[in-house]
Every structure is written in C-alpha cells, then in structure tokens.
Amino acid sequence: MRSGKIVVHDFVVMPNHVHILMTLPGEVSLEKAMQLIKGSFSFRANKELGFRGEIWQRGFSDVRIVDGQSLEEHRAYIDNNPVTAGLANSAEEYIFGSAYLKKQKHAGAKARELEVAERHD
C-alpha cells in the first residue's frame, strides 16, 4: 500500500447503495475516509454534472475483515451483488463494479501479450 493513500480493492455501485472494500492508512479513520469519499463525489457531481441535492444518506455501515476467508467472502459478496439483485447475469458484465474493470484489465493484458508474441514470430 502506498503511504498515506486509501486503497480500494473492490467496489460496486448499485442503484441505491454502494459497497467498497478498502484498506486505510493507519492515520485515517473509517469515518474520515467516508467523509472524503462522499464529499469528493458530491463536489464532482455538483461541479461536473450540475447535480443539486442530497446524494448520500447520513452514516454508513462497516464490516471489518478479520482473516483471508472473510476477505474472500466479502469480495465475492461485493462482486455478486448486481447478480443477486437481478441487474446482471455475471459480475463481470456489470459496468459499475470492480469485477467488470478487472475483466477489462485482464483482457487488455492478454491482448498486449498476443501482440508481443506476434511481433516475435
């Protein structure tokens, strides 16, 4: 983890809520991280989209990851949230989640590998 940076591992933006799996630097509380995320998003929505009004409800709920099994269970829950809600057939096809971005990144890496292989043939 880069020093002093919030690292987002997984996320999904649903029609009425969001899930974020993140690692916080030691000096940043969860409350401060959420304040930064909500405030930055609201500022950009106002500035770039002209959105007026409330975007976020007060507060948030949190779950602490306690071990590797907990991490994998929460990652799967986040990825599959749109599938469970009937918004997608697979996590990778839901464009508002990290599973989609990971698939795109993987596909891009595979395409670059093929390009390099073809150049060397």
C-alpha angles and dihedrals in degrees: 000000000000112000114264096003131117108234116210110205101174137359144166128193111211126187093263106016145020134224121206127181107197144158117225126207112248095256096052119082121213089245091055092046092053091047089054094046096046094041095048093047093048092048092051093044089054096043100039102030102025089236113170124190140039118326102171132050117229116273131000139228124244138198122195119222108229104178145352094280091052089050093053093045092052093045090053091046092052094045094047098043093098091047092051089049091052094245096119141013092228136015090240093060095053103096095201096067141073092244088067092048092048090052091050092048091049091048090050092050091050091050091051091049090053091049092052092046092050092050090054094050 
